[in-house]
Amino acid sequence: MKRYEKVVTFMAVAVMSLYGYVSFVEYTGSAGMSELMLENVEALAQGEGGNYVCYGSGDIDCHGMKVWVKYEGIR
């Protein structure tokens, strides 16, 4: 009887998951993220600081620190 209960529980969870997925696809119109959402994720992942390296301690301001040399645009 325990095996039967496990199978029934598994099937119930599978059916509910499938129903949720189908409802999501119908609501959003697609299974994946929209192009705008992907662009926003990429923009957030890049950050605002840019590519830079700061060396030593000195008089040049490098994003809140005083450094001797600051290199920007490094890839």
KAZIMO-V357014 format. One record per backbone hydrogen bond with DSSP energy under -1.0 kcal/mol. NH is the residue of the N-H (numbers start at 1). CO is the residue of the C=O. Records with the same first field share a line. If there is no record, write none. Layout:
BEGIN
NH=CO ; CO
END
This chain:
BEGIN
5=1
6=2
7=3
8=4
9=5
10=6
11=7
12=8
13=9
14=10
15=11
16=12
17=13
18=14
19=15
20=16
21=17
22=18
23=19
24=20
25=21
26=22
27=23
28=24
29=25
38=34
39=35
40=36
41=37
42=38
43=39
44=40
45=41
46=42
47=43
53=71
55=69
60=67
62=65
67=60
68=55
69=55
71=53
73=51
END
